């Protein structure tokens, strides 16, 4: 083998490895997300029977759109909006 052929194979191998790394970088970055800052709690809310995240958000901020508050409460407490358990305490983030 000549030096040129060896050099070309090395360049091709490096290019192939760089391509594989760039293809895998996206899924790997989503598999290991960066840690999130914990929101400072303004207050807590105890869930009552019949409560929904929407009704809780409306009662906390009646003059504003409840959607950002619903999302913030769900994210801060890692709850499924459709599966609230009466008696559970929710942290209401102040950043919402």
C-alpha positions as CSV (number, residue, x, y, z in Angstrom):
1,X,0.0,0.0,0.0
2,X,1.1,3.5,-0.7
3,X,1.2,6.3,1.7
4,X,-1.5,8.1,-0.2
5,X,-3.9,5.2,0.1
6,X,-3.2,4.9,3.8
7,X,-3.7,8.6,4.3
8,X,-7.0,8.6,2.4
9,X,-8.3,5.6,4.4
10,X,-7.4,7.4,7.7
11,X,-9.2,10.6,6.5
12,X,-12.2,8.5,5.5
13,X,-12.2,6.8,8.9
14,X,-12.0,10.1,10.7
15,X,-14.8,11.5,8.6
16,X,-17.0,8.5,9.2
17,X,-16.4,8.6,12.9
18,X,-17.2,12.4,13.0
19,X,-20.4,11.7,11.1
20,X,-21.4,8.9,13.5
21,X,-20.7,11.2,16.5
22,X,-22.8,14.0,15.0
23,X,-25.7,11.6,14.2
24,X,-25.6,10.2,17.8
25,X,-25.1,13.6,19.5
26,X,-28.8,14.6,19.3
27,X,-30.4,11.4,20.8
28,X,-27.7,11.2,23.5
29,X,-28.2,14.8,24.5
30,X,-31.9,14.1,24.9
31,X,-31.3,10.9,26.9
32,X,-29.3,12.8,29.5
33,X,-31.0,16.2,30.0
34,X,-29.3,18.9,31.9
35,X,-30.5,19.3,35.5
36,X,-33.2,21.9,35.9
37,X,-33.3,24.7,38.4
38,X,-35.9,24.0,41.1
39,X,-38.5,26.9,41.2
40,X,-38.9,28.8,44.4
41,X,-42.3,27.9,45.9
42,X,-44.7,30.8,46.5
43,X,-47.1,28.6,48.4
44,X,-48.6,25.1,48.5
45,X,-52.0,23.9,47.6
46,X,-53.8,20.8,48.9
47,X,-55.9,19.1,46.2
48,X,-59.6,18.7,47.0
49,X,-62.0,16.3,45.3
50,X,-63.0,17.6,41.9
51,X,-60.0,19.9,41.5
52,X,-58.2,20.1,38.1
53,X,-54.9,21.9,37.4
54,X,-57.0,24.3,35.3
55,X,-59.3,25.1,38.2
56,X,-56.3,25.5,40.6
57,X,-54.6,27.8,38.1
58,X,-57.7,29.9,37.7
59,X,-58.1,30.3,41.5
60,X,-54.5,31.3,41.9
61,X,-54.4,33.8,39.1
62,X,-58.0,34.6,38.0
63,X,-57.1,37.6,35.8
64,X,-54.5,35.9,33.7
65,X,-54.4,33.0,31.2
66,X,-54.2,29.8,33.2
67,X,-52.3,27.7,30.6
68,X,-48.7,28.8,31.7
69,X,-49.7,28.3,35.3
70,X,-51.1,24.8,34.5
71,X,-47.8,23.9,32.7
72,X,-45.7,25.3,35.6
73,X,-47.6,23.4,38.3
74,X,-47.5,20.1,36.3
75,X,-43.8,20.5,35.7
76,X,-42.9,21.6,39.2
77,X,-44.8,18.6,40.8
78,X,-44.2,16.0,38.1
79,X,-48.0,15.2,38.0
80,X,-50.2,14.1,35.2
81,X,-53.0,16.7,34.8
82,X,-55.6,14.0,34.5
83,X,-54.6,12.1,37.6
84,X,-54.7,14.4,40.6
85,X,-55.2,12.7,44.0
86,X,-57.2,14.5,46.7
87,X,-55.1,15.3,49.7
88,X,-51.9,15.5,47.8
89,X,-50.0,18.8,48.3
90,X,-48.9,20.7,45.2
91,X,-46.1,23.3,45.1
92,X,-47.2,26.4,43.3
93,X,-44.2,28.0,41.6
94,X,-43.8,31.7,41.7
95,X,-42.2,31.9,38.3
96,X,-45.5,30.9,36.5
